[in-house]
Amino acid sequence: MRQAKRRRGGGATSSHDERQGNQPGEPGDAEPDVRFTLANERTFLAWNRTALALVVAGLGIVQLLPPFPRVPWGRHALGVPLIVLGAVVSVTAYQEWRHTQKALRRSEPIPQSVLPRILVGTITGVAALSAVVLLVSAVR
């Protein structure tokens, strides 16, 4: 029987940049358990699905929602922050994926995510702004 060769690196979850600077055998060069690497990638992809949904929701509000009476800027005030939030979530998800992958490789504690706080703050702000736009448009 022929033994399969074990590959170091490669695949969708590792990059050349992450391996630079560490020579094989040096501390911090350990290949993490594939289950943790794949779980980290699934988390990254889930955040990107959230980011895409935010961008699409923002575009839908701006392009498809009928104008609010007496609040011509209402659609843009509600949609644009969601589009920007989608971009921020996507970029932050990538940064967190890299930091988590680095921590896994070095057997360090996993860094805490800032994404839930970003989402809560922004979505709360958009919800409050929505209430204001609706109230202003309802006043006769």
GISUL-V153876 format. One record per run of one state. SS is the DSSP state (H for helix, E for strand, C for the rest). FROM is the first residue (numbers start at 0). TO is the last residue. Records with the same first field share a line. If there is no record, write none. Layout:
SS = FROM-TO  FROM-TO
This chain:
C = 0-14  19-32  64-66  68-69  71-72  106-113  138-139
H = 15-18  33-63  73-105  114-137
E = 67-67  70-70
